[in-house]
Amino acid sequence: MNTARRWLPFYLPLALIWGCSFLFIKVGLDSFSPVGVAFGRIFLGALTLIGISLVLRSRLPPRWSWKYLFVVSLLWVSIPWMLFSFAETQVSSALAGIINALTPLMTLAAIVVAFREEKPTGRRIAGLVMGFIGMLIVVGVWQPLALASTWAIGGLIVAVACYGMGFPFARRYLTGPSAREPIPALSLATGLLLWGVIITTPIALITGIGDGPFTAASIASVAALGILGSGIAYLLNFQVTQRADATTASTVTYLTPLVAVIAGAVILGEQLSWNQPVGGVIVVLGAAVAQGLLPRGTPSPRTRSRRR
């Protein structure tokens, strides 16, 4: 039986690292362009995982898997990381972190619409509706937004939708029971970031990676994004999955908005309007309802006797 002592030492640092990623993006944008932040994160993350693979003697993924890894890399790495960087030029890191909490709901939506391995249930539909209402509250649909902020929020939603489509796609072709053969998680992560380097390098060469004088804080933030957020975090996530279960590992998404909000307020002095944390809580509750993580309560003695 798994106890919290086995996975909690890996779970909490994972939530801290991923929650601070939005702060690192914001600080990195002081010197780097949005493409530069994404490219630096991917490149340094790939170097980190290659180094770990060499130490652990982990092999690269098999040849048949690379075409699927290309698609997953687009959905999990290249597109969303550039979109998050572009969006944070207009919105706060806290808001980006809150919208990122839509990931489990987007995953369920992708399963319902495009990947019908699982049938939609009333509980899941209720969770999706609750999450959608929470998203509307987060973005404040009743108040006018500047055009730049509107595009930024739209970009964040597209980025999270990419995450949502990536999970069932990866499960169908790479990690689930229908995959051709099992592939070690470290090999998959390394392959994802190698594809990310290949995809984003031409874009970085054309657009450039700098957007101002390089500062120590910006360089350190991009380094932290790559080494910690894109490298070490994968290993922590694998440890949680192995020592607990996949459901427990997925709940880290519920802690990252809290970390992002606190980091943005304490370090960057970002201010939140009332609707952002309120909507964020509703989004998280909707995801928890959809995934069946909330207890349904203890049945009454009368109900128990009827069941007998």
C-alpha positions as a printed Julia matrix, in Angstrom:
308×3 Matrix{Float64}:
   0.0    0.0     0.0
   1.43   3.36   -1.03
   1.83   5.95    1.69
   2.31   9.69    1.33
   5.82   9.38    2.72
   6.9    7.57   -0.44
   5.74  10.17   -2.97
   5.24  13.45   -1.08
   8.98  14.41   -1.09
   8.82  14.38   -4.91
   5.28  15.74   -5.3
   5.76  19.01   -3.41
   8.97  20.08   -5.25
   7.22  19.24   -8.54
   4.3   21.53   -7.71
   6.74  24.27   -6.65
   8.82  24.03   -9.84
   5.88  23.98  -12.23
   4.07  26.68  -10.29
   7.12  28.96  -10.49
   7.5   28.36  -14.24
   5.1   31.21  -14.99
   7.21  33.54  -12.86
  10.37  32.39  -14.66
   8.72  33.11  -18.01
   7.76  36.62  -16.89
  11.27  37.46  -15.69
  12.87  35.86  -18.74
  10.84  38.15  -21.0
  12.75  41.14  -19.63
  15.69  40.17  -21.87
  14.5   37.38  -24.15
  11.86  37.41  -26.85
   8.89  35.05  -26.38
  10.45  32.67  -28.9
  13.78  33.03  -27.11
  12.26  32.05  -23.76
  10.58  28.98  -25.28
  13.68  27.97  -27.26
  15.99  28.43  -24.28
  13.68  26.37  -22.09
  13.48  23.55  -24.64
  17.2   23.55  -25.47
  18.37  23.54  -21.85
  15.74  20.97  -20.92
  16.93  18.7   -23.73
  20.54  19.04  -22.59
  19.51  18.2   -19.03
  17.62  15.07  -20.05
  20.38  13.96  -22.4
  22.85  14.26  -19.54
  20.59  12.28  -17.21
  20.04   9.68  -19.94
  23.79   9.24  -20.34
  24.27   8.79  -16.61
  21.39   6.3   -16.36
  22.27   4.7   -19.72
  18.77   5.3   -21.03
  18.32   4.81  -24.76
  16.49   7.04  -27.22
  12.96   6.03  -28.26
  12.61   3.39  -31.02
  12.41   4.53  -34.63
   8.7    3.79  -35.05
   7.75   6.2   -32.27
   9.38   9.36  -33.63
   6.46  10.35  -35.89
   4.12  10.21  -32.92
   6.63  12.02  -30.72
   6.69  14.82  -33.31
   2.95  15.37  -32.89
   3.1   15.17  -29.1
   6.07  17.55  -29.06
   4.05  20.09  -31.04
   1.12  19.75  -28.61
   3.07  19.56  -25.34
   6.21  21.58  -26.01
   6.69  23.78  -29.06
   3.26  25.38  -29.56
   2.1   25.84  -25.94
   5.44  27.05  -24.56
   5.71  29.73  -27.24
   2.08  30.73  -26.68
   2.56  31.01  -22.91
   5.59  33.23  -23.49
   3.75  35.48  -25.96
   0.73  35.69  -23.66
   2.75  36.74  -20.63
   3.9   39.85  -22.46
   0.32  41.08  -21.91
  -1.07  39.25  -18.85
   0.26  38.43  -15.39
   2.08  35.23  -14.54
  -0.64  34.52  -11.95
  -3.4   34.64  -14.58
  -1.36  32.34  -16.84
  -0.99  29.89  -13.97
  -4.72  29.95  -13.21
  -5.7   29.31  -16.83
  -3.2   26.43  -16.92
  -5.46  24.68  -14.39
  -7.87  24.05  -17.29
  -5.54  21.28  -18.52
  -7.45  18.32  -16.98
 -10.73  19.67  -18.33
  -9.28  20.18  -21.8
  -8.01  16.61  -21.67
 -11.49  15.31  -20.87
 -12.98  17.48  -23.61
 -10.5   16.05  -26.14
 -11.4   12.51  -25.07
 -15.13  13.21  -25.43
 -14.81  14.93  -28.83
 -11.91  13.29  -30.66
 -10.55  10.34  -28.67
 -13.56   8.24  -27.7
 -11.72   5.62  -25.68
 -13.87   6.58  -22.71
 -17.6    7.27  -22.7
 -18.75  10.63  -21.28
 -20.62  10.36  -17.99
 -22.91  12.76  -16.2
 -20.19  13.48  -13.66
 -17.69  14.38  -16.35
 -20.11  16.57  -18.24
 -20.98  18.38  -15.0
 -17.28  18.92  -14.32
 -16.71  20.29  -17.81
 -19.63  22.71  -17.46
 -18.37  23.84  -14.05
 -14.87  24.35  -15.42
 -16.19  26.37  -18.38
 -18.11  28.64  -16.01
 -14.96  29.04  -13.92
 -12.97  30.0   -17.01
 -15.53  32.69  -17.9
 -15.21  34.08  -14.38
 -11.39  34.02  -14.53
 -11.25  36.06  -17.74
 -14.04  38.4   -16.56
 -16.33  38.16  -19.59
 -18.52  40.97  -18.22
 -15.73  43.56  -18.34
 -14.1   45.08  -21.43
 -10.57  43.9   -22.18
  -7.86  45.49  -24.28
  -7.37  43.8   -27.64
  -3.86  42.67  -26.68
  -5.11  41.08  -23.45
  -7.93  39.36  -25.34
  -5.48  37.82  -27.78
  -3.2   36.82  -24.92
  -5.99  35.02  -23.06
  -7.02  33.34  -26.3
  -3.45  32.18  -26.79
  -3.38  30.71  -23.27
  -6.6   28.8   -23.91
  -5.21  27.44  -27.21
  -2.01  26.4   -25.38
  -3.97  24.53  -22.72
  -6.14  22.95  -25.44
  -2.93  21.64  -27.0
  -2.02  20.06  -23.67
  -5.48  18.51  -23.53
  -5.21  16.96  -27.01
  -1.67  15.77  -26.34
  -2.55  13.55  -23.37
  -5.02  11.19  -25.11
  -2.93  11.19  -28.31
   0.16  10.14  -26.34
  -1.8    7.5   -24.49
  -3.22   6.02  -27.7
   0.06   5.8   -29.6
   2.91   5.9   -27.07
   2.04   5.12  -23.47
  -1.26   3.22  -23.35
  -2.09  -0.46  -23.8
  -2.61   0.02  -27.55
   0.96   1.31  -28.07
   3.25  -0.88  -30.15
   5.66  -1.48  -27.26
   6.38   0.11  -23.86
   8.89   2.99  -23.89
  10.67   4.26  -20.77
   9.35   7.62  -19.61
  12.81   9.21  -19.66
  13.26   8.15  -23.29
   9.9    9.67  -24.2
  10.68  12.95  -22.44
  14.08  13.19  -24.12
  12.55  12.52  -27.54
   9.87  15.18  -26.96
  12.43  17.88  -26.19
  14.75  16.84  -29.03
  11.85  17.33  -31.44
  11.16  20.63  -29.71
  14.71  21.79  -30.42
  14.38  20.8   -34.08
  11.02  22.57  -34.43
  11.91  25.82  -32.66
  15.52  26.31  -33.84
  14.57  27.66  -37.32
  12.02  30.02  -35.72
  14.6   31.26  -33.22
  17.17  31.81  -35.97
  14.71  33.86  -38.04
  13.18  35.94  -35.23
  16.11  36.07  -32.82
  16.05  35.23  -29.12
  16.89  38.6   -27.57
  14.53  41.45  -26.78
  16.75  43.77  -24.74
  19.96  43.78  -22.73
  20.55  40.42  -21.11
  20.4   40.49  -17.33
  21.5   37.92  -14.78
  17.92  37.52  -13.54
  16.53  36.79  -17.02
  19.29  34.34  -17.87
  18.84  32.56  -14.54
  15.07  32.39  -15.06
  15.36  30.8   -18.51
  17.99  28.4   -17.15
  15.63  27.45  -14.32
  12.82  26.94  -16.83
  14.95  24.56  -18.86
  16.92  22.69  -16.22
  14.22  22.51  -13.54
  10.87  23.0   -15.3
  11.67  20.97  -18.41
  14.3   18.56  -17.09
  14.26  17.74  -13.38
  10.46  18.12  -13.16
  10.01  15.2   -15.56
  12.01  12.94  -13.26
  10.06  14.1   -10.21
   6.81  13.41  -12.05
   8.01   9.91  -12.95
   8.86   9.25   -9.3
   5.4   10.32   -8.14
   3.73   8.15  -10.79
   5.81   5.12   -9.81
   5.46   5.57   -6.05
   1.77   6.57   -5.99
  -0.4    6.4    -9.12
  -1.24   8.41  -12.21
  -4.27  10.07  -10.59
  -2.18  11.35   -7.69
   0.46  12.63  -10.12
  -2.15  14.5   -12.19
  -3.43  16.41   -9.16
  -0.22  18.47   -9.12
  -2.03  20.62  -11.7
  -4.3   21.8    -8.89
  -1.41  23.14   -6.81
   0.48  24.99   -9.55
  -2.04  27.9    -9.79
  -1.68  28.49   -6.05
   2.1   28.6    -6.35
   1.87  30.85   -9.42
  -0.43  33.31   -7.65
   1.74  33.49   -4.52
   4.98  33.82   -6.5
   3.54  36.52   -8.74
   2.22  38.52   -5.8
   5.26  38.19   -3.51
   8.1   38.46   -6.05
   6.6   40.52   -8.88
   3.99  42.47   -6.91
   1.19  41.34   -9.23
  -2.35  42.16   -8.12
  -5.37  39.95   -8.64
  -8.94  40.99   -9.18
 -11.53  39.06   -7.15
 -12.75  37.05  -10.11
  -9.41  35.4   -10.92
  -8.93  33.34   -7.72
 -12.69  32.69   -7.45
 -12.84  31.43  -11.02
  -9.65  29.45  -10.5
 -11.18  27.62   -7.54
 -14.25  26.77   -9.63
 -12.03  25.48  -12.45
 -10.11  23.24  -10.04
 -13.34  21.96   -8.46
 -14.76  21.25  -11.92
 -11.68  19.23  -12.83
 -11.86  17.35   -9.54
 -15.56  16.54  -10.12
 -14.88  15.39  -13.68
 -12.06  13.11  -12.55
 -14.03  11.69   -9.65
 -11.57  12.93   -7.03
 -14.17  14.33   -4.63
 -15.64  11.93   -2.06
 -19.29  11.14   -2.58
 -20.02  10.75    1.12
 -20.81   7.72    3.25
 -24.07   5.92    2.43
 -26.71   5.92    5.13
 -27.52   2.75    7.1
 -30.88   2.52    5.3
 -29.11   2.65    1.93
 -26.68  -0.05    3.06
 -29.5   -2.33    4.17
 -31.23  -1.92    0.81
 -28.03  -2.83   -1.02
 -27.86  -6.05    1.0
